[in-house]
Amino acid sequence: MAGPTSASTTIVLRLEIDKEKATFGNIATAIGEAGGDIVAVDVNRPGRTTTVRDITVNVMDSQQSKAIERVLNDMDGVQVLQVSDQTFLLHLGGKIEVTPKIAIKTRDDLSRVYTPGVARVCTAIHEQPSRAHSLTIKRNTIAVVSDGSAVLGLGNIGPLAAMPVMEGKAMLFKQLAGVDAFPICLDTQDTEEIIRTIKLIAPAFGGINLEDISSPRCFEIEERLTQELDIPVFHDDQHGTAVVLLAGLYNAVKVVRKRLEDCKVVLCGVGAAGIACTKILLAAGVRNIIGVDRDGALVRGKSYAHGAWTWYAEHTNPNGEAGSLSDVIDGADIFIGVSGPGALKPGDVKRMAPDPIVFAMANPTPEISPEEAEGYVRVMATGRSDYPNQINNVLCFPGLFRGVLNCRASRVTERMKLAAAQAIASVVTSEELNEHYIIPSVFNQSVADRVKDAVMAAAIEDGVARRRPR
């Protein structure tokens, strides 16, 4: 996820230096005058007339890093070949790897893991395909699939540039829930090609996590795959956001002593996440939801460009309120933002009902900053890690997939999502609950376990579990 720059970081400058035109002393002075603090110097490649050196420098922020780079590039005889910071260095060679669970040390080991012993296992699966869930990595592996068309905060950057995000997601799956996840970025943005490709690779996986696929294509891709595959398909940008949002709201309404079902909710940004948030709120019993997009509130009876918006208009806004966000926010108990920076103004918050709840989740810049809303809002949440009450999908997807893999669920149902939201909310005890703590930390070790157990129980209740774990 995109976020604010760290207050201090270390960069590595790779410089090609012409020995006749520049000295290291001059370079060190220039770096110091630009605010950098040199902590290490390494010779990368010596030469007769030029040398390549790696200079490690402490800087305060990315702007200072850029200033140092400009100063050095302006020096005669110095060329900046590369600038790396701690984040870039962490990504060298990728962030994940595949390792065997056992070591092959003898011929006997080899004969069991490969030929000829493996033939018996292959035959057993051929005779009974369901054995693949217990005899292959399908038991504990999911695919994180993207086309790079809607990467958070970056937009349509394509499959290659999306890979670091998918690798990071795979790390979270493993660390938080023990799920093996593999990043797969597809070099196509054609809906039918994406569906066909995922179906073709599905035998290796126990579930599919769709990620960063633009709206409205993501709706059809998920719907079709859910219908045509016998493993769960979950578009995290939609449903992970919705689950964690609902978890936060369950606790926020406790703080303000309101019933969620009685609240007037205004949602800004009727895209993939906005529609999923609305659907889970409807499933949770909320009756008065108004969705607002660029052209104003969605109202039934109007003509819309896509079926998803038509569905939205027909199932929300029971009182037919029309106009802009500022028009319909009057008297609202809850604002949900999944749009862009600055969409909500302090004046809008003033017109909300007493003790307003604002979830401004646009990332990295929310619809309204906590500083702007201070004094007007009772409970505030954002998508940022540097403010209280972060609405972060990582609270949902590791535990949810751990649960569906454990019970071999065929799909993810609405009851399973509601159960996940309730499980996340339950981690915050009544003694801990307050305006600034309505949602647990992403590092809370008990979240994934509670979500896992709740999801499995709901899957069994809905009849989509093909295994009952002990």
Steps between C-alpha positions, in 0.01 A plus 500: 500500500615850432570712806699785641876513463701388801645781715854367449652250261826373356580523131783350295639720221687317225730756338731481200786741572749637248824507702645795305194723548361419846635393836324308772560794736299731273221243475487451879484877552214534250302222667553656843394848383182347354414356841623142460704307755746250345517175700687266261701503176564190287698467177274315257720502189848656484643620168796686355319827430166447671377326811152389609424546869198420718450773760254429782336818628247575774232747384190645664255438215458434128524872416847518656599190306395666174686818592823306559454319168457833317811649662714202404371488142594868464860429600754471220636145477225337710216290366230355727441149367243390756334607825365227728337535841423241767171415333663440161778295656241284678346420159825386333432157349138513617359452850394134494647165401395136466673256733454121532342364818751213516860459388592247229815332630491142372387299199219370717380856567513573128299191413225603740463867404546440128525196280401220546314550831310810396313296236294330772387838632415625151291187439317544831404858406398392150266242652364745760563869408398626846824345633686792339386708800699279737784371280612820321564867579136567408429435868666821612568715192309788346569712193519877536395607150510850350517669163649816650210715382401657834793492741424696816619858470674428167224408253556303180873422523488156336606151609876547542468807720224333704721204599652659815148555639399139436827372651432708809152353526648151480730586791203609711308181423793290620599700806152561637319178414753245373341505152732445201410762240650547156489832309374469143485816286330452166612683186145567384209720602248313292222364721457172313876433485532560874211265580634229270857529631395474865283198422796334328735546797239430769585126551816597690321725750253473786371854448530811282564849641422758231689824553517847346274432199310806383126553523262403345693205347576364846130430562460269202837330555418411860141401428593274209787333682282441807248324279750303292760390759460269800742699719434834673559819302535822700561848361672655799469862385124455519427257779806535722431873519132435570568249778745724687275804450207314657720382788593861571139616478380227738726654764458866398122490554560353847712804585225744392220277638309462174357198321668437164167401343350841589787710363487712187813415303645709217765329288721697261657306211276237343777282354599143576572558869203734544254248359642217711483719813138579422408135446649390832326788681169396346568142611573634850157662511570861405201643315584861411813515284558774243776455244660810348720505193642779282154580365332504841279257691387184323120494476278219378327557169797675342698349212858394578787386277563169678278238660686528832389861541144415396493227766638746754234762428222241526616363839598821683382855572147405614392863534622599153735775621668675207783746448865528598678357804441827684126472425450145630744506796250697708402292804726206411631294790783338301716613209700241306760621253649276234559776248777761504664779699297803606159357414361576848518853641486608866172674421354168384596333830330783692170413331516134598301360795637538855806284576585442132712205387737567209692223322714690247683210335649649183871416499752656534299825543159461668178678404553723804801503730456429872640848566226662290227286657618547858236664715217395270533121483458252788661188346746527212668224299727511194699261284829641632733339751611833650153578642289303750238254374659380176261310275744249354406190299783306663265453796277287277663309215761285682253357752223469244711293261642297790140412585385413148808283441458316831139409426551473121218744431375512143424874515477801731146583610351819644460327836874423502582868439265614776654244735848629415393859577351398834815304585727799427278732706497255792877528545448850647367443852240723665770627738725600207230649277513878451491763224863437410494120523212340314703259287789271603856549385614313189769344721249357749577127492148390596320663205579237235409213735164653592418573137603146400272338759205727420533445125517121539190494722308714250616285206376186676169670578459606136585151373800606292764327717624167363697415814431541870831576675552353843 
